Amino acid sequence: MSKKTCTFVAVMYSLKEAWVLMHGEHPVENWDGRMYCGETDTAITFRANETHGFMAAYTFTLVTEGWLNIDYSGQELTLLPDDLYIYSPGLPITILAASDDYHGICLLADEHVTIESPTVHDLVNIAYSPIVQLHEPKMKLSHDTALLLAAKMREINGYLHSNHIYKEKILNMLYAVFLLDLQNAQTQAIPHRSVPQRVEEIFIGFIRLLPRHFAEHHDIAFYADQLHISTVYLSRVVRQVTGRTVIDYINQMLLMEASFLLQTSPLSITQIADRLHFTDTPSFSKFFSRLNGMSPKEYRKG
């Protein structure tokens, strides 16, 4: 793999595009695709597998009844009532199974809306805190806290379906309040740090850099240099936090982007290889086949 100098922005489904792909129509008339909140069940939840990894949106799912079984980066997790799990863009999460009576509340926010939120500029920290401190993208909430967050999510849902003239402003404020309540809940759920603050800051700094640079920079040195630390230290931090390597994260992003482009774009395999800054088409095909189990050509046909 090589490093080139041109800028590349990863292409992923916006929340609106992902919703239409999963459900076929908009959830609300004249929906702007910035945010949505609603009740979810087993059937609806399994549709998320079509877009997980390809969706540029944050998702907060609070389990209210039954159970949900997910695979997170090869780790099988079971979510029960009062559990909250957070999907961040690019996370390797797959829904494996759910009980017939599974029910939850799901709040989705387009990544750009979230980043632009003026009152909660550190959402990435909120989203990744459970992964850093608990090594998994879920938290067990107290029942009272779960009820509080559920009420906030349902209030957002109510305004989404309203004709209030200040609807957009209210939704932005409610979303900010929800995130602040979630941050408070995390403080209660994770009272003692399992990972030092400096280690957390480095890991989250790496996660912030990755979506913007993974296509151009396939090497550890670039990210370590941006964070002003050594490659050895960055490798140690990422492995300490997640059990995975820096290269694992870079390769996961490359694989997801390649899969997305093969499925949704008219670009040739050679053009995709060039766009993702592989030295040539054979090296891209070898990479894709090794991680995906089939060649780019076979994947596109399937």
C-alpha positions as CSV (number, residue, x, y, z in Angstrom):
1,M,0.0,0.0,0.0
2,S,1.2,3.5,-0.7
3,K,0.6,7.0,0.6
4,K,-0.6,9.7,-1.8
5,T,-1.2,13.4,-1.2
6,C,-4.7,14.0,-2.6
7,T,-7.6,14.4,-0.2
8,F,-10.3,11.8,0.0
9,V,-13.6,11.9,1.9
10,A,-15.1,8.5,2.7
11,V,-18.5,7.9,1.1
12,M,-21.1,6.4,3.4
13,Y,-24.9,6.4,3.5
14,S,-26.4,9.4,5.0
15,L,-29.1,8.7,7.6
16,K,-31.8,9.6,4.9
17,E,-30.2,7.2,2.3
18,A,-29.9,4.4,4.9
19,W,-33.5,4.8,6.0
20,V,-34.9,4.7,2.5
21,L,-32.7,1.6,1.8
22,M,-34.0,-0.2,4.9
23,H,-37.7,1.0,4.9
24,G,-38.4,2.2,1.4
25,E,-39.9,5.6,2.4
26,H,-39.4,8.5,4.8
27,P,-40.6,8.1,8.4
28,V,-42.1,11.6,8.5
29,E,-43.5,13.8,5.8
30,N,-41.0,16.4,4.6
31,W,-38.3,14.7,6.7
32,D,-34.9,16.4,6.4
33,G,-32.9,13.3,7.4
34,R,-31.0,15.0,10.2
35,M,-32.5,13.0,13.1
36,Y,-35.1,10.3,13.8
37,C,-36.3,8.5,16.9
38,G,-38.8,5.7,17.2
39,E,-39.8,2.4,18.7
40,T,-38.1,-0.7,17.3
41,D,-38.7,-4.4,17.3
42,T,-37.1,-7.6,16.1
43,A,-38.1,-7.2,12.4
44,I,-37.0,-3.5,12.3
45,T,-33.8,-4.2,14.1
46,F,-32.6,-6.9,11.7
47,R,-32.9,-4.4,8.8
48,A,-30.0,-2.4,10.4
49,N,-27.6,-5.2,9.2
50,E,-28.1,-3.8,5.7
51,T,-26.4,-0.5,6.6
52,H,-24.3,-1.1,9.7
53,G,-20.7,-0.1,8.8
54,F,-22.0,1.9,5.8
55,M,-24.0,4.5,7.7
56,A,-22.7,7.9,8.6
57,A,-24.9,8.3,11.6
58,Y,-24.9,7.7,15.4
59,T,-27.5,5.3,16.8
60,F,-28.5,5.0,20.4
61,T,-30.7,1.9,21.2
62,L,-32.2,1.5,24.6
63,V,-33.6,-2.0,25.2
64,T,-37.0,-1.9,27.0
65,E,-38.2,-5.5,26.6
66,G,-36.8,-8.9,25.7
67,W,-33.2,-9.3,24.6
68,L,-30.9,-8.6,21.6
69,N,-27.7,-10.5,20.7
70,I,-25.1,-8.6,18.7
71,D,-21.6,-9.3,17.4
72,Y,-19.1,-6.5,18.1
73,S,-15.7,-7.0,16.5
74,G,-15.9,-10.8,17.1
75,Q,-17.2,-10.4,20.6
76,E,-20.8,-11.7,21.2
77,L,-22.9,-9.4,23.5
78,T,-26.4,-9.8,24.9
79,L,-28.4,-6.7,25.6
80,L,-31.2,-6.8,28.2
81,P,-33.8,-4.3,29.4
82,D,-32.1,-1.0,30.6
83,D,-29.1,-1.7,28.4
84,L,-28.0,1.0,26.0
85,Y,-25.8,0.3,23.0
86,I,-24.3,2.9,20.8
87,Y,-23.5,2.5,17.1
88,S,-20.8,4.9,15.8
89,P,-20.0,5.3,12.1
90,G,-17.8,2.4,11.0
91,L,-18.3,0.2,14.0
92,P,-18.2,-3.5,13.2
93,I,-21.6,-4.5,14.7
94,T,-23.9,-7.2,13.4
95,I,-27.3,-8.1,14.8
96,L,-27.3,-11.9,15.5
97,A,-30.5,-12.7,17.2
98,A,-33.4,-11.2,19.1
99,S,-36.2,-12.5,21.3
100,D,-39.8,-12.5,19.8
101,D,-40.8,-9.9,22.4
102,Y,-37.7,-7.7,21.8
103,H,-38.6,-4.0,22.0
104,G,-36.5,-0.9,22.2
105,I,-36.3,2.8,21.4
106,C,-33.8,4.0,18.8
107,L,-32.5,7.5,18.3
108,L,-30.5,8.1,15.1
109,A,-28.6,11.3,14.2
110,D,-26.8,12.0,11.0
111,E,-23.0,12.3,11.7
112,H,-22.9,15.9,10.3
113,V,-25.8,17.0,12.5
114,T,-24.1,15.5,15.5
115,I,-20.7,17.1,14.8
116,E,-22.4,20.5,14.2
117,S,-24.2,20.4,17.6
118,P,-23.0,23.6,19.3
119,T,-23.5,22.4,22.9
120,V,-22.0,18.9,22.7
121,H,-18.8,19.1,20.7
122,D,-17.3,16.0,22.3
123,L,-19.9,13.5,21.2
124,V,-17.1,11.2,19.9
125,N,-16.0,10.9,23.5
126,I,-19.5,10.1,24.6
127,A,-20.0,7.5,21.9
128,Y,-16.7,5.7,22.5
129,S,-16.5,6.0,26.3
130,P,-18.1,2.6,26.9
131,I,-15.7,1.0,24.4
132,V,-12.7,2.6,26.1
133,Q,-13.8,1.9,29.7
134,L,-15.9,-1.3,29.3
135,H,-14.4,-2.7,26.1
136,E,-17.8,-2.9,24.5
137,P,-20.3,-0.5,23.0
138,K,-23.0,-0.9,25.6
139,M,-23.9,0.2,29.1
140,K,-26.1,-1.2,31.9
141,L,-28.2,1.7,33.1
142,S,-30.1,2.0,36.4
143,H,-33.8,1.6,35.8
144,D,-34.5,5.2,36.7
145,T,-31.9,6.4,34.3
146,A,-33.2,4.2,31.5
147,L,-36.7,5.6,32.1
148,L,-35.3,9.2,32.0
149,L,-33.5,8.6,28.7
150,A,-36.5,6.8,27.2
151,A,-38.7,9.8,28.1
152,K,-36.2,12.1,26.4
153,M,-36.2,9.9,23.3
154,R,-40.0,9.8,23.1
155,E,-40.1,13.6,23.5
156,I,-37.9,13.9,20.4
157,N,-40.1,11.5,18.6
158,G,-43.1,13.6,19.5
159,Y,-41.6,16.8,18.0
160,L,-40.5,14.9,14.9
161,H,-44.1,14.2,14.1
162,S,-45.3,17.7,15.1
163,N,-46.0,20.8,13.0
164,H,-44.4,23.1,15.6
165,I,-42.9,26.2,13.9
166,Y,-39.7,25.9,15.9
167,K,-39.4,22.2,15.4
168,E,-35.8,22.2,14.2
169,K,-34.5,24.4,17.0
170,I,-36.4,22.3,19.6
171,L,-35.1,19.0,18.2
172,N,-31.5,20.3,18.3
173,M,-31.9,21.4,21.9
174,L,-33.6,18.1,22.9
175,Y,-30.8,16.1,21.2
176,A,-28.2,18.2,23.1
177,V,-30.0,17.6,26.4
178,F,-30.2,13.8,25.6
179,L,-26.5,13.7,25.0
180,L,-25.7,15.6,28.3
181,D,-28.0,13.2,30.2
182,L,-26.3,10.3,28.5
183,Q,-22.9,11.7,29.5
184,N,-24.1,12.0,33.1
185,A,-25.4,8.4,33.0
186,Q,-22.0,7.2,31.8
187,T,-20.3,8.9,34.8
188,Q,-22.7,7.0,37.0
189,A,-22.3,3.7,35.1
190,I,-18.5,4.0,34.9
191,P,-17.5,5.5,38.3
192,H,-13.9,4.2,38.1
193,R,-11.7,4.4,35.1
194,S,-10.3,1.1,33.9
195,V,-8.2,3.0,31.4
196,P,-6.1,6.1,32.3
197,Q,-7.4,9.4,30.9
198,R,-4.3,9.9,28.8
199,V,-4.8,6.5,27.1
200,E,-8.5,7.4,26.5
201,E,-7.5,10.7,24.9
202,I,-5.0,9.1,22.6
203,F,-7.4,6.4,21.5
204,I,-10.3,8.8,20.8
205,G,-7.8,11.1,19.0
206,F,-7.0,8.2,16.7
207,I,-10.7,7.4,16.2
208,R,-11.3,11.1,15.2
209,L,-8.5,11.0,12.6
210,L,-9.3,7.6,11.1
211,P,-12.4,8.4,9.1
212,R,-10.8,11.4,7.5
213,H,-7.4,9.8,6.5
214,F,-7.7,6.0,6.3
215,A,-7.9,6.0,2.5
216,E,-4.8,8.0,2.0
217,H,-2.8,6.7,5.0
218,H,-2.6,3.0,5.6
219,D,0.4,3.2,7.9
220,I,0.6,3.6,11.7
221,A,3.3,6.3,11.4
222,F,0.9,8.9,10.0
223,Y,-1.5,8.6,12.9
224,A,1.2,8.5,15.5
225,D,2.8,11.6,14.0
226,Q,-0.5,13.5,14.1
227,L,-0.9,12.6,17.8
228,H,2.7,13.5,18.5
229,I,3.5,10.0,19.9
230,S,5.6,7.1,18.8
231,T,4.2,4.3,16.7
232,V,5.0,1.8,19.5
233,Y,3.0,3.8,22.0
234,L,0.0,4.2,19.7
235,S,0.0,0.5,18.9
236,R,0.1,-0.2,22.7
237,V,-2.8,2.2,23.4
238,V,-5.1,0.8,20.8
239,R,-4.4,-2.8,21.8
240,Q,-4.9,-1.9,25.5
241,V,-8.2,-0.3,24.9
242,T,-9.7,-2.7,22.3
243,G,-7.5,-5.8,22.0
244,R,-7.2,-4.9,18.3
245,T,-4.3,-3.4,16.4
246,V,-4.1,0.0,14.6
247,I,-3.8,-1.9,11.3
248,D,-7.0,-3.8,12.2
249,Y,-8.9,-0.5,12.4
250,I,-7.4,0.9,9.2
251,N,-8.1,-2.3,7.3
252,Q,-11.7,-2.5,8.7
253,M,-12.4,1.1,7.3
254,L,-10.8,0.2,4.0
255,L,-12.8,-2.9,3.7
256,M,-16.1,-1.2,4.5
257,E,-15.4,1.6,2.1
258,A,-14.4,-0.8,-0.7
259,S,-17.6,-2.9,0.0
260,F,-19.7,0.3,-0.1
261,L,-18.2,1.5,-3.4
262,L,-18.5,-2.0,-5.0
263,Q,-22.1,-2.2,-4.1
264,T,-23.3,1.3,-4.8
265,S,-21.0,3.1,-7.3
266,P,-20.3,2.7,-11.0
267,L,-16.5,2.9,-10.4
268,S,-14.4,0.1,-11.9
269,I,-12.4,-2.1,-9.5
270,T,-9.3,-0.3,-10.8
271,Q,-10.8,3.1,-10.0
272,I,-11.8,1.9,-6.5
273,A,-8.3,0.6,-5.9
274,D,-6.8,3.9,-7.0
275,R,-9.4,5.9,-4.9
276,L,-8.3,3.9,-1.8
277,H,-4.7,4.5,-2.6
278,F,-3.5,0.9,-3.3
279,T,-0.4,0.6,-5.4
280,D,-2.3,-1.3,-8.0
281,T,-5.4,-3.4,-8.7
282,P,-3.9,-6.8,-7.8
283,S,-2.8,-5.6,-4.4
284,F,-6.3,-4.2,-3.8
285,S,-7.9,-7.5,-4.9
286,K,-5.6,-9.5,-2.7
287,F,-6.4,-7.3,0.3
288,F,-10.1,-7.5,-0.3
289,S,-10.1,-11.2,-0.9
290,R,-8.1,-11.9,2.3
291,L,-10.5,-9.9,4.5
292,N,-13.8,-10.6,2.8
293,G,-13.4,-14.1,1.6
294,M,-14.2,-13.4,-2.0
295,S,-12.7,-11.2,-4.8
296,P,-14.0,-7.7,-5.5
297,K,-15.5,-9.0,-8.8
298,E,-17.3,-11.9,-7.0
299,Y,-18.5,-9.5,-4.3
300,R,-19.9,-7.0,-6.8
301,K,-21.7,-9.8,-8.7
302,G,-23.2,-11.2,-5.5
